[in-house]
């Protein structure tokens, strides 16, 4: 059985209490992190599991991994620019 829209939305909303207990700056980041998961809604629906949190966690991990990969790419670009400057 795949996850329904309602199950996914309920799971995401179930984290409101956690978000509310965070400091304001962390709450903002956490809320944004959850918002980014909505882009993976179709993939979360495809997950066959009695635990909707698994699909949410996998989406969160994917968002984090994409950010890390992007940051590494930006770091490499800056490093290359610095190395080019030194070679002149």
N, C-alpha and C positions, 0 to 999 in steps of 0.2 A: 504494500500500500504506500503510495507516494504522499508527501505532505501537501495539505490543502493550503490555500491562501490564508484562511482563517488561522490555521495552526501556526504558520510562519509569523503572521502579524501578532498573534497572541504571544508567541515566544519573544519577539522583539520588544513588545510592550511590557513583558514581564520583567524586563531589566530596568524599568523606570525607577523603581525603588533604589536599586544600586546606584543609578546615575544621580538620584536626588541626594544620596549620602556623600557624594564626592564634593571636593572643593570646586568652586565655580569654574576655574580654568580647566580642571580635569573633567568636569561635567560637560563643558563645551566640546572638548576633544572626544569624549566618549560618545556623545550624541552625534557628532559628525562621523565618527567611525561606524556607528550603526546605520546612519543615513547612507553611507557609501555601500553598505551591504545590499541595499535595494536593487542595485544594478545586477546583482546575481540572483534575483528572485526566481527566474526560471530554473536555474541550476538547483536552488534550494528546494523547489517543488519536485524536482526529479529524484531527490534523495529518498530512498526507501528506508525509513527508520521510524521506530516508535518514539524517538527522542528528537524533537525539532531543534534542540540546542546544538546538535551535531552539525547540522547544515549551517546554522548561524556561525558557529565557531570556524568552520571551514571557510566561509565567506570572509570572516574577519582576518583569518590567516592569509588568505589570498590578497586582500587589500594591503596588509602589512608587507607581504612579500613584493608586491608590485612597487610599493613605495621604496623599499630597500634596493631593489634592482635599479629603479630610476635614480636614486641617490648615488649609487655606485657608478652609474654611467656619467652623472654630472661630475663626480669626483675625478673620474678618469679624464674627462674633457679638460678640467682645470689643471690637472697634473700634466697633461700633454702640452697645454698652453705655457705652463711654467717651464717645462723642459725645452720647449722651442725658444723661449726667451733666453735661457741659459746658453743655448747652442750658438747664439748669434755673436 
